[in-house]
Amino acid sequence: MNCIHCDRSAHANCRFCGRAVCKDHLQEMPYIVELYTGEDGDQKAIVVPNAIYCGICKPRERPVPMPELK
């Protein structure tokens, strides 16, 4: 697999979209693993702070409603 930016050999895949990136083009971004309500009633998240990011895709800040799946 080759890097989406420069077509050299890739070393990782974007956690958000799956695009391949080489060492020179990989970036990092927080990734939410799970959302839950804590014992205190507050909404909380388990987050990986340095997930691989391609720099191209646009992950949403909030969950997207999908009523068609009901």
Secondary structure in CASP SS format (residue, H / E / C, confidence):
PFRMAT SS
TARGET T0000
AUTHOR 0000-0000-0000
METHOD secondary structure of the structure
MODEL  1
M C 1.00
N E 1.00
C C 1.00
I C 1.00
H C 1.00
C C 1.00
D C 1.00
R C 1.00
S E 1.00
A C 1.00
H C 1.00
A E 1.00
N E 1.00
C C 1.00
R C 1.00
F C 1.00
C C 1.00
G C 1.00
R C 1.00
A E 1.00
V E 1.00
C C 1.00
K C 1.00
D C 1.00
H C 1.00
L C 1.00
Q E 1.00
E E 1.00
M E 1.00
P E 1.00
Y E 1.00
I E 1.00
V E 1.00
E E 1.00
L E 1.00
Y E 1.00
T E 1.00
G C 1.00
E C 1.00
D C 1.00
G C 1.00
D C 1.00
Q E 1.00
K E 1.00
A E 1.00
I E 1.00
V E 1.00
V E 1.00
P E 1.00
N E 1.00
A E 1.00
I E 1.00
Y E 1.00
C C 1.00
G C 1.00
I C 1.00
C C 1.00
K C 1.00
P C 1.00
R C 1.00
E C 1.00
R C 1.00
P C 1.00
V C 1.00
P C 1.00
M C 1.00
P H 1.00
E H 1.00
L H 1.00
K C 1.00
END
